[in-house]
Amino acid sequence: MARLDERVRTSPVRDGFVERQNFADAAAALWLEGELVHTEDLVLHDAHMDIRTPTHELTRAHAVLRARRRIFAQKPAWALGRDGYLALTGRGGAMPAAAGQKSREGQGVFAPEAETDGAMEAQEPDLLAEEFAEIDAVLARSSKILSGAEAPARKQETSLRDRPEPQNGLVYDLDWNEEERLTEWQAVLAETRELPSVLRAAILLEAWTEIEVLQHAAWLGPLFCAALLRQEGLAGHQLACLHLGQKNIPRERRRSRNRGDRLLAFLDAIHEAALAGLKEHDRLVLAKNQMARRLRERRASSKLPDLVELVLSRPLVSTGMIQETLKVSKQGALNLVGELNLREMTGRGRFRAWGIV
């Protein structure tokens, strides 16, 4: 893992490698839960260019993808801090201000909505204005989601601390106390503070699996452990793909009745994640060097270098993605693809996509 991190630190394909690892780990996270999500569908969904209606599994994989990006965009200590816990587990986020009011700064994530003053309460409410305000809020939220930004929290009458537990017994286990389980896992995090980073990450992975902290976000545990490796400096320039590493470990080992066997399995998962990362990095470097030969003696205004960067940053690129990113016509996109001699991934006439071998 340390050798991979050192290569990534000085790598010419660092950004593309990190982004490709995000897609691979998100797909692997759903694979571990028994759901098959094609990486190609995830890439197109992320670019808002779905060729079919997104499935529930695909949207969950995209949530993993966005969580990885969010963790990596923050400081190394953010994910395991209070703000990180609240944001990633869905318990944080600033409360939106009511229509016509200014949100109070410095309230914190558990602050209730700002109270209206007596003069405002005495006035008769404008029903039409309230309806338009609701419509504007929905439009603004939809625009942020389509642009890839975080969706604002919905307006609530109570604070997040007083929010009632879900009552749908068909979807949630009503006896599942996530707060208590998260506190138990955080206790393990504190107790293992003096241990080596890799052993500590393996213990935390095993504890997250055994405690079963979150009902519908089991994939957060490996992300927290990857954030720990980044915080400790072992993987400071990447976010380790621990889901991908676990995918290469037989389920019988990961779910063994013997705790020692489970710990060894999770240690091997970290090792497998590093090996997969080294292979992928070397493959990207080789592909970049091969494509760089085709860039010699090109005009300064050529779009070919931009296409190389786009291809390296995604497992596949479609004609629409090339058109939107490089601002070229459909025929121009096809001409650029022909110059790079990329491998066609779909073999379909109406929808074509390419990737590197």
Secondary structure as UniProt FT lines:
FT   HELIX           2..9
FT   TURN            12..13
FT   HELIX           14..32
FT   TURN            33..34
FT   HELIX           39..46
FT   TURN            47..48
FT   HELIX           56..73
FT   TURN            76..77
FT   TURN            79..80
FT   HELIX           82..88
FT   TURN            89..90
FT   TURN            99..100
FT   TURN            105..106
FT   TURN            109..110
FT   HELIX           118..122
FT   HELIX           127..146
FT   TURN            147..148
FT   HELIX           160..162
FT   TURN            169..171
FT   TURN            174..175
FT   HELIX           178..191
FT   TURN            192..194
FT   HELIX           197..211
FT   TURN            218..219
FT   HELIX           220..231
FT   TURN            232..237
FT   HELIX           242..247
FT   HELIX           251..254
FT   HELIX           259..292
FT   HELIX           293..295
FT   TURN            296..297
FT   TURN            300..301
FT   HELIX           304..313
FT   STRAND          317..318
FT   HELIX           319..326
FT   HELIX           330..340
FT   STRAND          343..344
FT   STRAND          353..355
//
